[in-house]
């Protein structure tokens, strides 16, 4: 699940908190392990698409389709829906947006298209095989100075020995993304796994000195929206692709548990480490760009200082979040508001 979130007191924050539930198959993982059976691009897109099926006649809802399920409902019913003008317009819009991203002169738009890897026909699970997707993203990353591209490729490649992935590393990401503590989280994880105490202390120091903790879950949304037109089909396609992008980010496992373990003993025996952990907790709580990281900061504050006020505040924020939209509740206005909210999240000013 990925939560869209604004903090209490944030100027312009909407009263309602919107929630996006991304359907993923259950996977047993531990630590920062990678799921053994990753969700295919086609499955991610189908999960996003299923939320657009609603009441007939709604401008921004596809015709009703009962029991979507993991198999995509009854094949005959599915085929009937896919023959409707609304679905054909939606499908054509998906491919037009994808083509626009792939052919853009902006490297980040090209990277977003690779990230989504939308199937180009009914026979393929993705536009390119996963290994080729990683290779192409890595090729974009090694020649970029855009930290968004580098982070996207690094996270896609992490744990892979595919050709090109070996050239990417978190230290280069940190150089390109000055002020962001996120690459140092991965360097901390590497140092803990390698038993390198000196590098652990360096990573904690750098995280404590950072100004923000951004994982850019929503960063692709403005690029996707910018490639879309104003019609209902284009709006639904942009929404489905944006939800798919957020789902991919949500499914990537961060080594946040490593930081929790490093900062867990209370009180911490080392005064320097205690100070670093306290500053990192502040950073996570006040200057991160996802609710998960904010909650992590609240929990760290409670462990390091014993103060539970932040945990209580985040709990109240979560209580005010709305329930996820169910299929059948789609409207053009709702999709526009969701896209606007995601875009504001993506463009959160650096603090």
Secondary structure as GFF3:
##gff-version 3
##sequence-region A 1 351
A	DSSP	beta_strand	2	3	.	.	.	ID=ss1
A	DSSP	beta_strand	19	20	.	.	.	ID=ss2
A	DSSP	alpha_helix	41	50	.	.	.	ID=ss3
A	DSSP	alpha_helix	75	82	.	.	.	ID=ss4
A	DSSP	alpha_helix	85	103	.	.	.	ID=ss5
A	DSSP	alpha_helix	107	116	.	.	.	ID=ss6
A	DSSP	alpha_helix	130	142	.	.	.	ID=ss7
A	DSSP	alpha_helix	147	157	.	.	.	ID=ss8
A	DSSP	three_ten_helix	165	167	.	.	.	ID=ss9
A	DSSP	alpha_helix	170	176	.	.	.	ID=ss10
A	DSSP	alpha_helix	182	194	.	.	.	ID=ss11
A	DSSP	alpha_helix	197	209	.	.	.	ID=ss12
A	DSSP	alpha_helix	220	226	.	.	.	ID=ss13
A	DSSP	alpha_helix	232	251	.	.	.	ID=ss14
A	DSSP	alpha_helix	256	262	.	.	.	ID=ss15
A	DSSP	alpha_helix	271	287	.	.	.	ID=ss16
A	DSSP	alpha_helix	291	305	.	.	.	ID=ss17
A	DSSP	alpha_helix	309	319	.	.	.	ID=ss18
A	DSSP	alpha_helix	332	346	.	.	.	ID=ss19
###
